[in-house]
């Protein structure tokens, strides 16, 4: 259950004005938490754990989108 608490605390982190290294760290931490929660979910099948994983995945995608940058529109 310590992993669940860690994930909930991670969700509360501020995501404003982060450096590139901060974004990389957040992305890696989110992945680590998601994989750990997935192992718990496999045995317990608790929907609350699935909801936490979904929220962490959304945070991870948001951070990674900013890391990768936006691509120019094709055809220009």
C-alpha positions as a Markdown table, in Angstrom:
| # | Residue | x | y | z |
|---|---|---|---|---|
| 1 | Unk | 0.0 | 0.0 | 0.0 |
| 2 | Unk | 3.0 | 2.3 | 0.3 |
| 3 | Unk | 3.3 | 2.4 | -3.5 |
| 4 | Unk | -0.3 | 3.6 | -3.7 |
| 5 | Unk | 0.4 | 6.4 | -1.3 |
| 6 | Unk | 3.6 | 7.3 | -3.2 |
| 7 | Unk | 1.5 | 7.4 | -6.4 |
| 8 | Unk | -1.1 | 9.7 | -4.9 |
| 9 | Unk | 1.6 | 12.0 | -3.6 |
| 10 | Unk | 3.2 | 12.0 | -7.1 |
| 11 | Unk | -0.1 | 13.1 | -8.6 |
| 12 | Unk | -0.1 | 16.2 | -6.4 |
| 13 | Unk | 3.2 | 17.5 | -7.8 |
| 14 | Unk | 3.2 | 20.8 | -9.5 |
| 15 | Unk | 3.9 | 20.6 | -13.2 |
| 16 | Unk | 4.6 | 24.3 | -13.9 |
| 17 | Unk | 7.9 | 25.7 | -15.1 |
| 18 | Unk | 9.9 | 22.5 | -15.2 |
| 19 | Unk | 13.3 | 22.0 | -16.8 |
| 20 | Unk | 13.9 | 19.3 | -19.3 |
| 21 | Unk | 15.7 | 17.1 | -16.8 |
| 22 | Unk | 12.7 | 17.6 | -14.4 |
| 23 | Unk | 10.3 | 16.4 | -17.1 |
| 24 | Unk | 12.5 | 13.3 | -17.8 |
| 25 | Unk | 12.6 | 12.5 | -14.1 |
| 26 | Unk | 8.8 | 12.9 | -13.8 |
| 27 | Unk | 8.3 | 10.7 | -16.9 |
| 28 | Unk | 10.5 | 7.9 | -15.5 |
| 29 | Unk | 9.0 | 8.1 | -12.1 |
| 30 | Unk | 5.5 | 7.9 | -13.5 |
| 31 | Unk | 6.5 | 4.8 | -15.6 |
| 32 | Unk | 8.0 | 3.2 | -12.5 |
| 33 | Unk | 4.8 | 3.8 | -10.4 |
| 34 | Unk | 2.5 | 2.6 | -13.2 |
| 35 | Unk | 4.4 | -0.7 | -13.6 |
| 36 | Unk | 4.5 | -1.2 | -9.8 |
| 37 | Unk | 0.8 | -0.5 | -9.5 |
| 38 | Unk | 0.1 | -2.8 | -12.4 |
| 39 | Unk | 1.7 | -5.7 | -10.5 |
| 40 | Unk | -0.6 | -5.0 | -7.5 |
| 41 | Unk | -3.6 | -4.6 | -9.8 |
| 42 | Unk | -2.9 | -8.1 | -11.4 |
| 43 | Unk | -3.5 | -9.7 | -8.0 |
| 44 | Unk | -6.2 | -7.6 | -6.5 |
| 45 | Unk | -8.2 | -6.4 | -9.5 |
| 46 | Unk | -9.2 | -3.2 | -7.6 |
| 47 | Unk | -10.7 | -0.5 | -9.8 |
| 48 | Unk | -9.3 | 2.2 | -7.6 |
| 49 | Unk | -5.8 | 1.1 | -8.6 |
| 50 | Unk | -6.7 | 1.1 | -12.2 |
| 51 | Unk | -8.0 | 4.7 | -11.8 |
| 52 | Unk | -4.7 | 5.8 | -10.3 |
| 53 | Unk | -2.8 | 4.2 | -13.1 |
| 54 | Unk | -5.0 | 6.0 | -15.7 |
| 55 | Unk | -4.4 | 9.4 | -14.0 |
| 56 | Unk | -0.6 | 8.7 | -13.8 |
| 57 | Unk | -0.6 | 7.7 | -17.5 |
| 58 | Unk | -2.3 | 11.0 | -18.4 |
| 59 | Unk | 0.4 | 12.9 | -16.5 |
| 60 | Unk | 3.1 | 10.9 | -18.2 |
| 61 | Unk | 1.7 | 11.6 | -21.6 |
| 62 | Unk | 1.3 | 15.3 | -20.9 |
| 63 | Unk | 4.9 | 15.6 | -19.8 |
| 64 | Unk | 6.2 | 13.5 | -22.7 |
| 65 | Unk | 4.3 | 15.5 | -25.2 |
| 66 | Unk | 6.1 | 18.6 | -24.0 |
| 67 | Unk | 9.4 | 16.8 | -24.1 |
| 68 | Unk | 9.0 | 15.7 | -27.7 |
| 69 | Unk | 7.7 | 19.1 | -28.8 |
| 70 | Unk | 5.2 | 19.8 | -31.5 |
| 71 | Unk | 5.8 | 18.7 | -35.1 |
| 72 | Unk | 5.3 | 21.1 | -37.9 |
| 73 | Unk | 2.2 | 20.6 | -39.9 |
| 74 | Unk | 2.8 | 18.4 | -42.9 |
| 75 | Unk | 2.5 | 19.7 | -46.4 |
| 76 | Unk | 3.8 | 23.2 | -45.7 |
